[in-house]
């Protein structure tokens, strides 16, 4: 397995694979309530089998070149992840996402990790547009989008049904020519 340094603090980005289901479940359990405020991951990853299935689905996306997942590790511990939830090379569009457990917040880890993933998508896979979908109430994620040089494209009003309630979603994006400046 490879690892990409995220800076001088020892944080690294590396692929997550189904064989890491136990470690992934423990990570989700540590941040279950915090992550679940804006992200449905804790509702999907509930036990070892669902953890394995989630990572298997991303392994299948990687094999078919339709998505990716990479873990953010600090001192060898999994503390978060960045994903390409959708990767459409033919259309040149990808949707990036992220999450962290509370112990890792405020260190710039998501921004650094997303930068690596987006750079790979643009430079290696020829993606023209990378989107970032976010709840308008998720100020830290919006701040990441801004730090990544993304522009707010608009709001999809009440487009996301989450835990029985309809939520707005903001769409932010960066285009390859902007990214490569």
N, C-alpha and C positions, 0 to 999 in steps of 0.2 A: 504494500500500500504506500502511496506517495503522500507527502505532506508539503504544503506551501506555507512558508513563514508569513505571518501577518504583521511582523515588526519585531522590535527589540525586546518586547515583554514576554517572549516565548510562546505567544499564541500562534496556533497553526490551523490551517484549513485542510481537511482531508476527506476523501469519500466516505460515505456511510454505506455499509453493506448488510445484507440480511443476517450474516453471522454475528453482527453487533447488536442484535435485537435486545438482549438483556441490558447492555449498557445504555441503549437508546431508551428503553422503558424506564430505567432508573433516572435518567435525565428528565424525561417527561414528568415522572412522579415528583421530582424535586421542584419543578416549576409549574405543576399542573394548574393551580389556581391563577397564577400570574400570566402564564402563556394563554390560558383560556379566556382572558378578558376580551381579546380581539381575534383569536385564532382557534379554529375548530380542532386542531391537533389533539388536545386532551380528550375530546369526545370520540376520537377514532382509535387512538392508542391507549387501550385500557388494560391490556395484559400482554404476556409474552407472545402469544400467537398473533394478536392484532399488531403488535410492534413489528414482528417478523413480516407480516403481510404488507404493512406500510413500506418497510424498507425494500421488500421484494418488488413492490409496484414501482418504486423508483429505480431499482436495478433493471427492471424491464423497460422503463422509459429511457434509461441510459443506453441500453442495448439497441433500442429502436431510434435513438437520437431524437427523443421527444421530451426530455426533461433530465434534470440532474438534482442530486442532493449532496451537500458537503457539510460535514460537522465542523464546528468551531471548538477547538480544544485549548484549554489553558492548563499548563503543568500536567498534561496527559489526561485531564478530565474533560468529558464532553459537556459543554455549557450552552450550546446553541447550534443553530444550523442556518444555512442559506440554501434556497432552492430555486431552480427554474421549474416552476409548476407546469409551465407550458413552454415548449420549444418547437417552433414551426420553421424549420430551415427554408422550406420552399417559399413561404410567405415572408420570411425574414423578421419574424416577430417572436418575442419571448416575454414571459411574465415571471418576474423575480419575486421572491418572498423571503421571510426570515422569522426567527424567534430566538429568544434568550431566556435562560432561567434567571431569577432575580440576582443571584450572586455575581453575575457577569455584566450587569447593566452599568452604563456610564463610562465605559472604557474605549468606546469607538470600535468595538469588535465587529458589529454588524456592518458598519460603514466600510471597514477594511475588507471584510470577507465578501460583501456584495460587490465591492470594486473588483476583486479578483475574478469572481464569477461572471460579472458583466463584461469585463475585459476579454475573458475567454470567449464568451458568446459572440461578441462583436468581431474580435480579431481572428479567432479560429473557426467559428461556425458561420461567419458572414451575416450575423443578425443585424438588421437595420434599425429596429425599434425594440427597446426593452421597456416594458411596462411595470409599474409598481402600484398595486391595488391596495387601498388602505382605508380604514375607518376614519372619518373626519375627527373622531375623538382620540385617535391614537397619535398624539403629538410626537412621541419619540420616533415613530416610524416615518412620519411626515418630515421630521428633521433629517432623517437619513436620506430620504428622497432628495431633499434640498442639497445636502452635502454631496450627493452623487451627481449634482448638476441637472437634475430632472426638472421638468416643467409640469405644472398642474394642467391637465387637459380638460378636466371637468368633473362633475359629480353625477353618479347614477343614483337617483333618488329611490330610497327604499327597495333597492335591487337585491339585497342579500338577506335571506331568511336565516337567522342565527338564534338558536335556543328559543324558538317560538316568537321572535320579534323581528320585524323588518328594519334593516339598517341601510343608511346611505353608504356608498363607496366612492372615494375619490380615486381617480386614475391619474397617475403621474407617469411621465415617460422621458426617455432620452433617446435621441436618434444617433446613429453611428457617426455622422459627420460632426455632431456636437461632442460626442465621446472622444473622438480621435484628435480633437484640437490640442 
